[in-house]
């Protein structure tokens, strides 16, 4: 079963490309730097020229990546902290996660906006229930069995689609229900299954932040920041 299990896959390709481009650009500019700056800039020594050259390269790469602005004071503070061996506000892992998410968001902003618009309109339907987290569902059939708890293992049939109707997974088509612990699936599933009585069949609309967010499986049909739609039938709670 590919979905809806959690994934730890991190898509660093875009960030790596960005860093490679930055380093390449910086080397090119540093190699060709002749000590002269813009009309309004004066350099008193070579380090001034090198510092400005790095800024030119870094700024160009940021603009090319889609960024429209940056807080120059905070950027400068971070660089200074590194040179002075101070403890940074983010370690390298945290910084990479923040950058990865941000640049993914720039690249896949259309997915994010499309999902948000869909959920805003869908929320207005009379048959749609919206939870506090933003998850939405429609009851197709209401069961009368017990309701699973967080530590339970459940047996379900499901079909998953994108907003445009593209199907990316279906236990129904495989002809075999899926079985998993609620704690091992995406947040949207964990939440909704704790609302469903056994025997229920619901259509569930899961916001991207309760699905795979910025980090779906690499090479899969789900792009970053995609809202997902599942039709879920809760067959049973598995006995331990």
N, C-alpha and C positions, 0 to 999 in steps of 0.2 A: 504494500500500500504506500503510495507516494504522498498522498495528502490525507488528512490535514495535520500530519505530524509536524512538530516544531522543527526548525532548521537552524543550525548554527553557521551556515554558509555565509561568508562575508565577501562581497564583491568589491575587491580593491583595485580592479583593473583600471577604472577611470582615474582613481587617485594616483595609481602608479604612473599612468600615462602623463598625468598632470605634473608630477614631480620630475619625471624624466625630461619632459619638455622644459620645465623651469631650469633644471640643472644645465641642460644643453644650451638654452638661451643665455644663461648666466655666463657659461664658459665662453660662448661666442662674443658676448659684449665685453667681458673682462679682457679677452684676448685682443680685442680691437680698440680698447679704451685708450684715448690719447690725452686725457687729462682735462679736456674741455667739457663744459656742461651746457645747460640750457641758458637762455638769455638772462634769466633772473637768478642763476646759481653761480656761486664762486667757490672754487676748491682751493684750499691752501696747501694740500699735500696729496700724496697718492692714495691714502686710505679714504680720503673724502671722495675721490674719483671712483674708487672701487665700490664704496658704499652706495654711491648714487647709481652706479651701473647695475648693481644687484637690485636696487629698487626699481629701475627701469624694466629689467627682465621680469622680476616678480610681478610688478604691476601689469605688464602686458599679458603675462600668462593668466593672471587672475581675470582680466577683462575677457580674454579669449575663452576662458572656461565658463563664462556667463555671469560672473559676479558684476553687480552694478555699483557697489560701493564697499568700502572697508573702513574700519575704525583704525586710522593710522597710528593713533596714540597707543592703543592696546597692542597693535602689531609690533610697534617699536619696543614696548615694554617686554613683550614675550622674547624678542630677540636679545634684549639687554639681559633679561633673566638668565638666558642660556649662556651668554658670555661671562656672566658673573657667577655661574654655578649655583644659582638660587633654585630652590624647589619650585617648579612651575605649578600653575593652577591645575593643569592636566598633565598626566604622564603620557608617554608616547602612544600607548594603546588607546587611552581615552581620546587623545587628539586625533588619531587616525579614524576612530569611530565617528567623531563629530564631523571631520572633513568628508569621510565617505558618505555619510548620510546627506550632508549639505549638497555635495556635488551631484549625487544621485538625484536629489530633489530638483536641482536645476535642470538636469537632463530629462527627468521624467515628470516634470511639473504638470504636464497635460493629464497624466493618469490621476494625479492627486486632485486636480481641479474637477475632472470628470466625475470622480467618485464622490466628491463633496456635493456637487450639483445633483447627482442622482439621489443621494440620501436626503437632501433637502426637499426635493420634490416627492420622493417616495414616502416621506414622513407624513405628508398631507393626506394620504389615502386612509380611508376609514378603517380598513381591515389591517392596517399596519400598526404593530406595537413597537415603540421605541424605548429602550432601556436607558438607564442613567449614563451608561458608558457610550451610548450612541449606536449600539447594535440594534438592528431592526429584525422583526420576524412577522410572518403571517401563518396562522394556524390553518393547515389543510385538513388534518384529522387530529382530534384531541383524544389521547389515550386515557385510561383510568388506572394505570399501574403505578408503582412507586416511582419517585423522582431520584435520580442518581445524586450522589455526593462527590465531593472533590477527589477523594481517594478511591472511588469505585472504578471498576473496569466495565465498559459497556460494549454492546453488540449493536451495530448500526448498518443501515444501507444509506448510501448518499450519492449525490451527483453534484459536481462542482462546475460552475460556469463563470466566465468573465461578464462584464457589463454588456458586451456586444453579443452575448449568447454563445460564445465559443466554449465548448466543453473541454475541460482539462483533466478530468478524472471522474470515474464512476464505478463504485462497487457493484451497482445494479447491472451494468454491462458485463462485468467480470463474472457475475452470477454467484458471488460469494460475499457475505457481509464482512465488514471490518470489525476488528475487536482491539480495543486499546484503553489505556487508563486516561481519565480526564486530565490528569496532570501532565500528560505527554503530548497534548495537542495545542494548536494555536489558541490564543486567549478567547477569541470569539466562540470557538467550539466549547471550551471549558465553561464559559459563562452560560451559553444557551442550553447545554445539556443538563445543567443543574436547575433548569426551569421546566424541562419537558418530562411529563409522565411517560412511563413505558407504554408503547402502543401508539404514540403520537407521531405525526408526520408534519413537519414545519418547513416553510421556505425561509431561509435566514440570509440577511444582507449584512455582511461583515465589513466594517470600515477598515481601511488599510492598516491602521495602527493596531487593530485587533487581529490582523491576519499576518502577513509576512513583512509589512512595512518596507524598509529600504533593502531588505536582505532575503529575497526569495531564492530558491535554489538556482544556481548558475546553470544556464542552458535550458531551463524549463520554460513552460508556456506562460508563467506568471511574471510580469514585469514588476520592478520596484514601484511601490505606492499604489498597487492595484487593489481596489475594492472587490470582494468576492461574493458570489451568491451560491448558496448550497441548499439543496433539498435534502433534508435529513429525516430518516425514519428510525426512531429509537425502538429497537426490537426487544432488547432485554438488558438487564444488569447481570454481568457474569458473576458466578459464585467463585469465591476464593478457594 
